Amino acid sequence: MTQQVPPGAQPGHENPRAAAKAAKAYAKASRPWFKKKRYILLIIVVVIIAIALSTSGGEGDEPEVVGGSPTSQDDGADKAGTKSNPIAVGDTVKLQGTQYTVKGVKTAATVGSEYFQETAGGVYVIVELTIENTKDETKTFSDSAARFIGGNGKSYSTDTDGTIAAIGDDGEPLFLEDMQPDVPKTGILVFDVPESSTSGSLLEVSDLFGRGSAYIELGLD
């Protein structure tokens, strides 16, 4: 049976120590991917995150309307703040320890200044949103946790170009924010959507790495 020689080794001329090191390196490189340390560590991290997400459910998974004049609902109706029974602009909903209040909504063909302006492919929907962390430690809000749900039933993420152009024009964008406890922050979310999708549209908000969503009716025609 012919012995397999690691790459770089010359049969009959190898230094014993160098040959041993080469053989060890070759064996290490030839291991299946699932036995390599970096993949094992990655799998462990993924499992830990999955366990954390699965055990973080319970309190705070469902929206809770606070203050203001929440959307009225009859007995047996879905909970206010859900997709089938969204709250209105001006009302506040709490989810996973964060309170969300849409202060205003407008549409525009362009955002930005005369020096740096972006034009929408459809129409820009600019949402003024106040967020407040009611927990005992700092949280992070990402604009990826907010989505525009069009009247066409399709979902849209925030528009990066429109958000950047809006800096210093329509207000401070809520891009990636550290929320200190009990310190409200107000900023804007910019979406580029088909004009036909604005009627009956909703804002969906969720907690970063959390579960559940809350919905706010934007009141656009």
N, C-alpha and C positions, 0 to 999 in steps of 0.2 A: 504494500500500500504506500503510495507516494505521500510524503509529509508536505503539508501546505506551508509555504514560506511567506512570512509577512512581507509586504511591499518594502523595497529598499534593502533587503538582506540578500547577500550573495552566498549561495550554498558553498560550504567548505572554506570560506574566508571570513566568516563573521566573528567579531569579538564576542565572547560569551556574555559579557555584561550588556553590551549594546544589543545583542540578539535578544536577550531576555526583556530589555526595555521595549524593543520594537514589538516583540510578541505580545507584551502586556498592552501596549497602545493599540495594536491591531485588534486584540480581543475586546478592548473597551469600545472601540469604534464600531465593532461588528455586533454589539449587543442590540437586541430589539429596542425600538424607541420607547416602549413602555417600561423598560428597565433603567433608562437613563435618568439621572438625578434631576435634571431641570424639568423633565416632563412629570416626574413624580411630585415635585414641589408644586407645579402648576395644577395638577389634579387635586392635591390637598387643598390649595387655595380655593379652587372652584367648589369643592365639597363643603368647605367651611362657609362660603358665601351662600350656597344653596340651603344649608342648615339654618343659617341666620335668617334668611328670607322666609323659610317655612315656619320658623318659630316666632316670627315677629308679628304674626297676625293677631287678630282680636281687637282690642280697644283701638279706635281711631281708623279702622279700615273703611268705615262708612262715613259719608259726609254728615256734618252736624251744622245746621244753620244757627248762627249766633247774631244777636242784635238786629238792628234794622227792622224791615218789614218783610219777613220771609214769604216766599211764594205760598199762597194758601193751598191747602189740600183737603179733600174730603176723606172721610173714614174709608180705609181700604185702599187709598191711593198710594203710589210709590213714595218713598221717603223724599222729602225736598232735597235738592242738590244732586239727585241721580239723573241719569241721561233722559229718562222718561218724564222727569219732573224737575227741570233745572230751575235754579234761582235766577233772579233778575239782576240787572246792572244796579249797583248801589247796595245790594245785600251782601252779607258776609257769610262764608261757609268755612268750616274748620275740618281739616283732614290731616291725620298723622301729626298733629301738633302744630300745623301751620294754618293760619287764617288767610283767606283770599277774598279780596274785594275788588271788583271791576268798577273803576271810577268813571270811565267813559270809553267810548268807541267811536272811531271815525274811519272813513275810507279816503284814499288819495291815489292819484295817478303816479306821483313822484314823492320821494322823501329826500331830505338833505338840503344843503345850501346851494347857492349858485356856483360855488367852487367845487363841491363834491356832491353830486346828485345821482340818484338811481331811479330808473323808470321801471314800473311794475310790468311783468309779463301779462298779468291780468289786471288786478287792482290790489293796492296795499290795504290791508286791514290793520289799523294801529290801535292796540288795546292798552289803555292805561290801567295798570294793576298795582294794588297795594298788597304786600305780603307781610305777615308778622309771625314770628316764631314764639310760640307760647310754652315751649319746653324749657328745661333748666340748663341747657347747653347749646353751643353754637351749632347751627345747621347750615347746609348749603343748598341754595336754590339754583337749578340750571334751567335755561330756557327750553331744554329738550324735554322737561317735565310738563310743558304746556303745549297743547295742540289745538288747532282750529278745526272744528268739525263742521263741514259745509252742509248746507241744506240738501246737497246732493248725496249726503251720507259718507263722503270721502274725508280722509284725515290729512291735515297739512301741518308740517313743522314750521318753525320760525324761519324767516329768510335771512341768511347771513349778510348778503350785500345790502339789503334794506336796513338791517339793524345797524350795521357799521355807518351807513350814510346818515342815519337818524341821530347819531351821537352829536349832541350840541345843538340839535335843531328842534325835534319834537320832545326832547327830554332825555333822561338817562335810561338806556336800554337795560332790561333785566336779563343779562347774559349769563353770568356766573357770579352769584352773590353769596357772601357769608352773612347769615342772619343771626345777629346777637339776640338773646332772649328779650322779648318785650320791646323791641325797637323796630317799629314799622318802617318799611322801605317802599317807595313808590317809583315805578318806572314803566317802560313801555315794552310791549311785544309787537313785532312787525311780521306780518304774514303776507305772502304774495299768492293770491288765490284767483280762480276764475270769478269774474264779476257775477255770473249767474249763480254762484254758490253761496252768496252772502245772505240771501233771504232764509230765515229759519236757522241760522248758524249758531253754534255753541262754542264756548271755550272749555276745553277739558284740562284740568290740572291734576297733578298727582305728585306724590312725594318721591324724591330721589331715592331709589332702591327700596321704596315702600310698596304697599299694595293698596288697591282701591283707587277710585278717581272721583272727582267732583265736577259738576257741570254748571255752567253759567250761560244763560241765554243772552246773546249779544244785542238783540233788538234791531238788527239791520233789515232793511227792506230788500 
